[in-house]
């Protein structure tokens, strides 16, 4: 056995230096999250009030390197390691972690969404009898997973990041421990999520088996153009099904309504926006980077998913009387629109990626805003039933106006944000004049009309109908929630009136190439 | 088996002789048979504890397959995590909850024939594609077992980011589980 020991001693790793700037957002969030946990452990009740502020500060500080990396765009894309001539290029050092404009936009989106989520959670968590400091620690952990996800270009990183996003979310969904609905929410979400992870892993293991490498770029290189073998198809289908659960695409959406309704409402906003976006990022990374040559398998599959997701989501949303459930199903339908560009990505992968990310950014603003209004209204009405929104214009005109802006945006009515997101999707779908793209565009257009009906129905309730119990006392809006509504209203309006602001950021070049 | 363990210690790979290959192949088929039988018994038995013990056999057999493939680290992890931790957790779960220990008649699920159908279809699809995809692939006779050192190296080079992410994941799961499970 002596030979073994010799090789073990000799195998010293020559390591290139780490690009600390590139990984600074993750490191700040990691350190900040640890700091919050330790402070909470040491001072317990005395700092309980400070934890939300501290967590939101951590998110904002982590945003600084994202901005400096963006400003210093000269060297992009960059990886985790600074490769120089002294280190033998073995391929081990390249490609698994990529910081480019695409990942930076997403990191910015995740950090800002997380900031708004903390604003939404502050009063909800401190006023209910919950474990609130731990909640923020889990939010920070989940957001760290999202940041890692944005930069992951390798199967293992993507899987670990996805689990880091999901597992804290399973636990937080069950955070209202004394409510059976919340227990159900957490349990359902966990069981379905674990099931999805198992399918995803199986698909990934098949892709790895074909390529012999977990790097997405290696997988792309290992699968020839147009080559179609059952095992590749099975790997792709299982992987996409796994992501389908995470983004709540029909028929893998069954967990979403119950989980959204039972979970604490700020967490529902987190699931509907940030967690869903993370699933889309994983899907984009795998489809665009690893499977550029497999459009003949991926496109029809995603086409069907997108079409039934938007249709089923909208049709069920029509019948909901609970606003949170309605937003859950509308989120399912919106996921259908977001999937659509990936059904025609062949040859225009950069444009398709831009369309999906544009949609994710605008959707985050308008949906977080809608949830903010729901949370504020529930402080007075203690209910999320649609009828309880009657007469809101009489006692909360500003809030009604804000909600109307979000609803118009969700329905895609100009001039507020949503129309631009939909416009980008339609533009990608009709580009190239392919029958499949145009057919999907028609389906999406019909669905937009159906969706407008139930979105505007909420607005009608708020503006024209009397309040159900005749109670017209005003709602006291705490500053954190007011700030959340203000930020999201501003983002929704700006992205609609000046779409260039968003499209300049999401104008990606060569996402697939990475490093 | 012994041969493959011995090549581990040598610097230059020595191809396996045909007898050694035959032994390894036979060994694999025996393990595969044990796995399948234990897996079937696991879902058909009416006793929760027996099901757990059949699962133990399945997991141990998978560990043996890892050893044949020269993935000693994966095998050790399989034994430590699945047999060591998860099985104990499962048995504790049975013991601490009100689950009945012993044979139960109404343990069968009403829709088991539908489930059986689904699994047969899945088996056919996956079996066909795996056979078609990898049926002709042969293990390189000069292959070397993967050294645990190589695994460690790849964890701290290529997979350093997911490795750090997993540590956060474990901490978050710990904190969350305490909050959710705590009686208050």
Interface residues (C-beta under 8 A of the other chain):
Chain A: X1 X2 X3 X4 X7 X8 X11 X13 X15 X23 X26 X30 X33 X37 X80 X92 X93 X96 X97 X131 X134 X137 X138 X141 X142 X144 X145 X148 X151 X152 X154 X156 X157 X159 X160 X161 X163 X164 X167 X168 X170 X171 X172 X174 X175 X177 X186 X206 X209 X210 X229 X230 X231 X232 X233 X234
Chain B: X8 X9 X10 X11 X125 X126 X128 X129 X130 X132 X133 X134 X147 X149 X153 X154 X156 X157 X158 X159 X160 X161 X162 X164 X165 X166 X168 X169 X171 X172 X173 X175 X176 X177 X179 X180 X184
